[in-house]
């Protein structure tokens, strides 16, 4: 088709997704909205420059009328009335079946942080979703058969496309790469929107990494145009926005307002939120310095303010508030690991349900019953807690910015954990795996971002480790990298070439003087 070129390798059945009609539809979106996307990315850079120069974040005076006027988002769409348990995961064939069968109300089918965007993963993910809707996805592997349960027992599919900052280099239009967001959205919407509608649901999405209501406005315009092009009634699409960047926390109302006819709520994307806090104020000294990542809990004052504000904002506007990821992985082989995981998840979901969240995320099917039991005890037969308006909540900009009140230390063990997790994750990512079990936690790009950005921040703030007194320097981190690599190399399955790639990438994003905005950008450049 005119101007569109495919640069990725072809494989079995790719022609079913990459049809001339689907590519023409996606290209139409790219032509109409690609320039605005780039303008908004430049606006992010300008805002970062202001923060680095001493500026701050605050609620926007120019949108006060939105916050103070009366309006509500669209009512919950079919399949999204009850969201008490949502499971997340990549769109590989096995995960597609297991997630849909898990007993969760919603499956976040992830083309973003839990997915390494190889061309094969990108196209096969679309095939897997379409096959699941057509019920032709059954397969066998490792002596086990995988098949879908009846439709009425399956989770509702909600697709998370890549963020606005990511491109799809394997697909170009007039020589320029497509937006990864528009590729993931466009191909899914073209092939699967009507399939979802025919099943009594609709095309639903999770929108990641947004930093402003203008970025939400762009998504809403994309939705309107896509529905027009395919003759689907306006408002059929529904989208839940992850509030996972620091600037977005100050624009929750405005983001809901921009998407109101297509809005399905907000989600507390806690791990990327922590990364964004570090990134946005990385040059501002110890006022915005966090302790090691495992010491930062959701009870930290600035995190508590963020989640309380999210619930009260959503419920005031009739939107769902969805809690954060439980990253713990239960073990069927180690009773103690399993006990700790279940205790941690139960405590986390008890706090969220008590705060008024309408549901929450888990990363493993074995945690679905745990989350469901907690929310069942609060919800009973009700589908949600939209009636809990949380009028007791009052959160100021200063509350959201109170990072310095976070308790915790920075230790050698914390530094080593950041290095170890980042190396292991990046090695897996370069091999095409986006969700990785490491030390009984499900790690994805967000947690890897925290790990490397903390190392960068500690080096540039002359931090001394609480337990050893050693100053965090490039030389110390390089020594720890070698020591951690030696331990990893002694374990089964070690791939020297892949870890060499991971080490070079980690040094670039953690040790260079210039801070890489996202580690996935240089990582994707290295990906075939």
C-alpha positions in Angstrom: 0.0 0.0 0.0 1.0 3.6 -0.7 3.9 4.7 1.5 3.8 1.7 3.9 6.7 -0.7 4.1 7.2 -3.8 6.3 10.8 -4.2 7.4 10.2 -7.1 9.9 10.6 -10.8 9.0 7.6 -12.7 7.7 6.3 -15.7 9.5 3.4 -18.1 9.4 0.0 -16.4 9.3 1.4 -12.8 9.5 -0.5 -12.0 6.3 -3.7 -12.5 8.3 -2.9 -9.5 10.4 -0.8 -7.4 8.0 -3.5 -7.2 5.4 -3.7 -4.2 3.0 -6.9 -3.1 4.6 -5.5 -3.2 8.2 -2.3 -1.4 7.1 -4.3 1.2 5.3 -6.4 1.8 8.4 -3.4 2.1 10.7 -1.6 4.3 8.2 -4.6 6.7 8.1 -4.3 7.1 11.9 -0.6 7.6 11.6 -1.0 10.3 8.9 -3.6 12.2 10.8 -2.1 12.0 14.3 1.6 11.3 14.0 2.7 15.0 13.9 0.6 15.8 17.1 2.3 12.9 18.9 5.7 14.3 18.1 4.6 17.8 19.3 3.5 16.3 22.6 6.8 14.5 23.0 8.6 17.8 22.5 6.3 19.3 25.1 7.4 16.6 27.6 11.1 17.6 26.9 10.3 21.3 27.5 8.5 20.5 30.8 11.5 18.4 31.9 13.8 21.3 31.2 11.6 23.5 33.4 11.8 21.0 36.3 15.5 20.5 35.9 15.9 24.3 36.1 14.1 24.5 39.4 10.4 24.4 38.5 7.8 22.3 40.2 4.6 20.5 39.6 1.2 21.8 40.6 -2.5 21.6 39.7 -3.0 23.6 36.5 -4.7 27.0 37.0 -5.9 27.1 33.4 -8.0 24.0 34.0 -9.5 25.0 37.3 -12.9 25.1 35.7 -12.7 21.4 34.8 -11.9 20.5 38.4 -14.6 22.7 39.8 -17.5 22.0 37.4 -20.0 19.1 37.5 -19.6 16.3 34.9 -19.3 12.6 34.8 -17.7 10.0 32.5 -19.7 7.5 30.5 -21.4 4.7 32.6 -19.5 1.3 32.8 -19.5 -0.6 29.5 -20.5 -4.3 29.2 -17.9 -6.5 30.8 -16.4 -3.6 32.8 -19.0 -3.1 35.5 -17.2 -5.5 37.9 -13.4 -5.3 37.9 -12.6 -6.6 41.3 -9.7 -8.7 40.0 -7.6 -7.9 36.9 -4.7 -10.1 35.7 -1.9 -8.7 33.6 0.5 -10.4 31.2 2.0 -10.5 27.8 0.1 -11.7 24.7 1.8 -14.9 24.1 -0.4 -17.9 23.3 -0.1 -19.7 26.7 -0.6 -16.6 28.7 -3.6 -15.6 26.6 -5.4 -18.9 27.5 -4.3 -18.9 31.1 -5.2 -15.3 31.7 -8.6 -15.6 30.1 -9.3 -18.8 32.1 -7.9 -17.4 35.4 -11.2 -16.4 37.0 -10.2 -12.7 36.9 -12.8 -10.3 35.7 -10.4 -8.5 33.3 -7.2 -9.5 31.5 -4.8 -6.7 30.6 -3.4 -8.0 27.4 -0.1 -6.3 27.4 1.9 -5.0 24.4 3.8 -2.6 26.6 5.9 -3.2 29.8 5.3 -6.9 30.1 6.1 -7.4 26.4 9.4 -7.2 24.6 8.4 -5.6 21.3 10.1 -7.9 18.8 8.3 -8.0 15.5 7.3 -11.6 16.1 5.8 -10.7 19.5 4.0 -7.7 18.1 2.3 -9.6 15.2 1.8 -12.9 17.0 0.1 -11.1 19.9 -2.5 -9.7 17.5 -3.0 -13.2 16.1 -3.4 -14.7 19.6 -6.1 -12.1 20.6 -8.0 -12.7 17.4 -7.8 -16.4 17.7 -9.0 -16.2 21.3 -12.0 -14.2 20.2 -12.6 -16.8 17.5 -12.0 -19.6 20.0 -9.4 -21.2 17.7 -6.5 -20.7 20.1 -6.3 -24.2 21.6 -2.9 -25.9 21.5 -0.6 -28.4 23.2 2.8 -27.9 24.7 5.0 -29.8 27.1 2.5 -32.7 27.2 -0.3 -30.3 28.4 -3.4 -29.2 26.5 -4.5 -25.6 26.6 -8.1 -24.7 25.8 -10.5 -21.9 26.6 -13.4 -22.2 29.0 -16.9 -21.2 27.9 -17.1 -17.5 26.9 -19.2 -16.6 30.0 -16.3 -17.7 32.2 -13.6 -15.7 30.5 -12.0 -12.5 31.5 -12.8 -9.3 29.5 -9.9 -8.4 27.3 -8.4 -4.9 27.8 -5.5 -4.2 25.5 -2.5 -2.1 26.6 -0.8 -0.6 23.5 2.7 0.9 23.8 3.2 4.4 25.1 3.3 7.5 23.0 7.1 7.6 23.2 7.7 4.3 21.5 8.0 3.7 17.8 7.5 0.6 15.6 10.7 0.5 13.4 9.5 -2.6 11.5 6.7 -0.7 9.9 7.3 2.7 8.2 5.1 5.2 6.4 6.9 7.4 3.8 10.2 6.2 5.3 9.4 7.2 8.9 8.6 4.7 11.6 5.0 4.3 12.8 4.0 5.1 16.4 4.1 1.9 18.4 0.9 3.1 20.1 -1.0 3.4 16.8 0.3 0.1 15.5 -0.9 -1.8 18.6 -4.2 0.0 18.8 -4.8 0.1 15.0 -4.2 -3.5 14.3 -6.2 -4.7 17.3 -9.1 -2.3 16.6 -9.3 -3.2 12.9 -9.3 -7.0 13.4 -11.0 -7.4 16.8 -13.3 -4.5 17.6 -16.3 -6.0 15.9 -15.4 -9.5 17.3 -15.5 -8.0 20.8 -18.8 -6.2 20.1 -20.3 -9.5 18.7 -19.5 -11.1 22.0 -21.4 -8.5 24.0 -18.3 -6.6 25.0 -16.3 -3.9 23.1 -12.8 -2.8 22.2 -11.3 -1.7 25.5 -7.9 -0.3 26.3 -5.4 0.6 29.0 -3.4 3.7 28.1 0.1 3.9 29.6 2.8 6.6 30.3 0.8 9.7 29.6 2.1 12.9 31.2 -0.7 15.4 30.4 -4.4 15.8 29.6 -3.3 17.0 26.1 -2.0 13.4 25.5 -5.3 12.1 26.7 -7.0 14.4 24.2 -5.0 12.9 21.4 -6.1 9.4 22.4 -9.7 10.5 22.4 -9.4 12.0 19.0 -7.8 8.8 17.7 -10.7 6.9 19.2 -13.3 9.1 17.5 -11.6 8.8 14.2 -11.1 5.1 14.4 -14.8 4.5 15.2 -15.8 6.8 12.2 -13.5 4.9 9.8 -15.0 1.5 10.7 -18.6 2.6 11.2 -18.6 1.8 14.9 -20.8 4.0 17.2 -18.9 6.8 19.0 -18.3 5.9 22.6 -18.1 2.1 22.0 -14.4 2.3 22.9 -13.5 2.5 26.6 -10.1 3.3 28.0 -8.6 3.1 31.5 -5.6 5.4 32.0 -2.7 4.4 34.1 -1.7 7.3 36.4 2.0 6.2 36.4 3.8 9.5 35.7 4.4 12.2 38.2 2.9 15.0 36.1 -0.3 13.0 35.4 -1.0 12.8 39.1 -1.6 16.5 39.0 -4.0 16.2 36.0 -6.2 13.2 36.9 -9.5 15.2 36.6 -8.4 16.7 33.3 -7.4 13.3 31.9 -10.8 11.8 32.8 -12.5 14.9 31.3 -10.7 14.6 27.9 -11.7 10.9 27.6 -15.0 11.2 29.4 -17.2 9.6 26.6 -14.6 6.8 26.3 -13.4 6.7 29.9 -13.4 3.5 32.0 -11.4 4.9 34.9 -7.9 5.3 36.3 -5.3 2.9 37.5 -2.6 3.4 40.2 0.5 2.3 38.2 2.7 2.4 41.2 6.0 1.1 39.8 6.3 3.4 36.9 5.1 6.2 39.2 8.1 5.7 41.4 10.4 5.7 38.3 8.7 8.9 37.1 9.3 10.6 40.5 13.0 9.8 40.2 13.2 10.8 36.5 11.4 14.1 36.8 13.4 15.4 39.8 16.7 13.5 39.3 18.8 16.6 39.3 17.1 18.3 42.3 19.2 16.7 45.1 18.1 14.9 48.2 14.6 16.5 48.5 13.5 14.0 45.8 15.8 11.1 46.8 14.0 7.8 47.5 15.4 4.9 49.6 16.1 1.6 47.9 13.1 0.4 46.0 12.1 -2.5 48.3 11.9 0.0 51.2 9.3 2.2 49.4 5.8 1.0 50.3 2.4 2.3 49.5 2.1 3.7 53.0 4.8 6.3 52.3 3.1 9.7 52.7 3.5 10.8 49.0 2.3 7.4 47.7 -0.6 7.5 50.1 -1.7 10.9 48.9 -1.4 9.7 45.3 -3.7 6.7 45.7 -6.2 8.5 47.9 -6.5 11.3 45.4 -7.0 8.8 42.6 -9.9 7.1 44.3 -11.7 10.3 45.3 -11.2 11.8 41.8 -12.5 8.7 40.0 -15.6 8.2 42.2 -16.5 11.9 42.1 -16.7 11.5 38.3 -18.3 8.0 38.1 -15.1 6.3 37.0 -13.5 3.1 38.3 -10.4 3.3 40.5 -8.2 0.3 39.9 -5.4 -0.6 42.3 -1.8 -1.4 41.6 0.2 -4.5 40.7 0.9 -7.3 43.2 4.3 -8.3 41.9 4.8 -11.3 44.3 4.8 -14.7 42.8 3.4 -17.6 44.8 5.4 -20.9 44.8 3.9 -24.3 44.5 7.3 -25.8 45.6 8.4 -23.6 48.5 5.8 -23.3 51.3 7.6 -20.4 52.9 7.9 -18.4 49.7 4.2 -19.1 49.1 3.2 -18.0 52.6 5.1 -14.7 52.4 3.6 -13.9 48.9 0.1 -14.6 50.0 0.5 -12.5 53.2 1.9 -9.6 51.3 -0.7 -9.7 48.6 -3.6 -10.0 51.1 -2.3 -7.0 53.0 -1.9 -4.9 49.9 -5.4 -5.7 48.5 -7.0 -5.3 52.0 -5.5 -1.7 52.1 -6.8 -1.0 48.6 -10.3 -2.4 49.0 -10.5 -0.5 52.3 -9.5 2.8 50.6 -12.3 2.4 48.1 -10.6 0.9 45.0 -13.0 -1.0 42.8 -10.5 -3.7 42.0 -6.8 -4.4 41.6 -4.1 -6.1 39.7 -2.3 -9.4 40.1 0.5 -10.9 37.9 -0.1 -14.6 38.5 -3.2 -16.8 38.2 -2.7 -18.3 41.6 -3.2 -14.8 43.1 -6.6 -14.3 41.5 -8.5 -16.1 44.3 -6.5 -14.2 47.0 -7.4 -10.8 45.5 -11.0 -11.9 44.8 -11.6 -13.0 48.3 -10.4 -9.7 49.7 -12.6 -7.6 47.4 -15.5 -10.0 47.9 -15.4 -9.3 51.6 -15.9 -5.6 50.9 -18.1 -5.6 47.8 -20.3 -8.6 48.5 -22.8 -8.7 45.6 -22.1 -5.1 44.5 -20.0 -4.7 41.3 -17.9 -1.8 42.6 -17.5 0.9 45.2 -18.5 3.9 43.0 -20.8 5.0 45.8 -17.8 5.6 48.1 -17.0 9.2 47.2 -14.2 9.6 49.7 -15.2 13.2 50.5 -12.9 13.0 53.5 -9.9 13.1 51.1 -8.0 16.4 50.7 -4.7 16.2 48.9 -2.5 19.2 48.1 0.3 19.6 45.6 2.7 19.7 48.6 1.3 16.3 49.7 2.1 14.7 46.3 5.5 16.3 46.3 6.5 15.1 49.9 9.0 12.6 48.7 11.5 13.5 51.4 9.2 12.1 54.1 9.6 8.6 52.8 11.3 6.4 55.4 14.0 3.9 54.6 17.7 3.5 53.8 20.1 2.9 50.9 22.2 -0.1 51.6 24.7 -2.2 49.7 22.2 -5.0 49.5 19.7 -2.6 47.9 22.3 -1.4 45.4 23.2 -5.0 44.6 19.6 -5.9 44.2 19.0 -3.1 41.7 22.1 -4.2 39.7 21.2 -7.8 39.7 17.5 -7.3 38.8 18.3 -4.9 36.0 20.9 -7.2 34.5 18.6 -10.3 34.6 15.7 -8.4 33.2 17.5 -6.7 30.4 19.1 -10.1 29.3 15.6 -11.6 29.2 14.2 -8.5 27.4 16.8 -8.7 24.7 15.8 -12.3 24.2 12.2 -11.4 23.6 10.7 -11.9 27.1 9.1 -8.9 28.8 7.7 -10.3 32.0 10.3 -12.1 34.0 10.2 -13.9 37.4 13.2 -12.8 39.4 13.7 -13.6 43.1 10.0 -14.5 43.5 8.8 -11.2 42.0 7.3 -10.5 38.6 9.6 -7.9 37.1 8.8 -5.9 34.0 10.2 -2.8 32.3 8.8 -0.5 35.0 10.7 -2.2 37.9 13.8 -2.4 35.7 13.5 1.4 35.2 13.3 2.0 39.0 16.5 -0.2 39.5 18.6 1.6 36.9 17.3 5.1 37.6 18.0 4.8 41.4 21.6 3.8 40.6 22.0 6.8 38.4 20.5 9.1 41.0 22.6 7.7 43.8 25.8 8.2 41.8 24.9 11.8 41.0 23.9 12.7 44.6 27.1 11.5 46.4 25.1 8.9 48.4 26.9 6.9 51.0 25.5 3.4 51.8 23.9 3.2 55.2 25.5 -0.2 56.2 29.1 0.1 54.8 29.6 3.9 54.5 30.9 3.5 51.0 30.1 6.3 48.5 28.1 5.2 45.4 30.4 5.9 42.5 30.6 4.6 38.9 33.7 2.6 40.0 31.8 0.9 42.9 28.8 0.1 40.6 31.1 -1.3 38.0 32.7 -3.6 40.6 29.3 -4.7 41.8 28.2 -5.4 38.2 31.2 -7.8 37.8 30.5 -9.5 41.1 26.8 -10.0 40.3 27.6 -11.2 36.9 29.9 -13.8 38.3 27.1 -15.1 40.4 24.6 -15.2 37.5 27.2 -16.9 35.3 27.4 -19.8 37.8 23.7 -20.6 37.4 22.1 -22.9 34.8 21.1 -21.4 31.5 23.6 -18.5 31.5 23.9 -16.9 28.1 27.2 -15.0 27.9 26.3 -13.1 24.7 23.0 -11.9 26.0 24.4 -10.8 29.4 27.2 -8.9 27.5 24.4 -7.0 25.7 22.5 -6.5 29.0 25.7 -5.2 30.7 26.5 -2.7 28.0 22.9 -1.5 28.0 22.8 -1.2 31.8 26.0 0.8 31.9 24.6 3.1 29.3 21.3 3.8 31.1 22.7 3.8 34.7 26.3 5.1 34.5 26.3 7.6 31.6 26.3 11.3 32.6 23.2 11.8 30.4 20.0 10.2 31.7 18.2 8.1 29.1 14.5 9.0 29.2 13.4 5.3 28.9 15.7 2.3 28.9 13.5 0.7 26.3 14.5 3.3 23.7 18.2 2.2 23.6 17.2 -1.4 24.2 14.8 -1.3 21.2 17.5 0.2 19.0 19.6 -2.9 19.8 16.8 -5.3 19.1 16.8 -6.9 15.6 
